[in-house]
Amino acid sequence: MHTLSKTSTTEMDVTSIRLERDLKEKLKTLAGNQGYQALIRDILWSYVQQKSGDYRPQFSRADIRASICATAEQEQRCVLTGKFIRPTEQMLLGVTAYGDMVPLSMDSLSEQ
């Protein structure tokens, strides 16, 4: 994940959020040298992009190591094309190099 632009922290508003200690420690571990606050910003930007229609794929076809046929139970968005996958629609689950399973539209692997 990457923040949209590298904004100076002096240009950011200060916001307080309460997190469970376990969650904060896990975020710190996941963030590594990036820092957990930057990771939280990346997660929030990704969520906002997906929900607002400003979706920008964060994966490429090269990131997908295998795919499995599936049926969507809930609305999904293909991580390669940004196309919506409707409930009950056939889809693929792509396995990334990191072992994550991500939603793919049926034609997404052939489009690139």
Secondary structure, DSSP 4 states (H G I P E B T S, - for coil): ---SS---GGGSPP------HHHHHHHHHHHGGG-HHHHHHHHHHHHHHHHHT-------GGGEEEEEEEE-SS-EE-TTT--EE-TT-EEEEEEETTS-EEEE-TTHHHH-
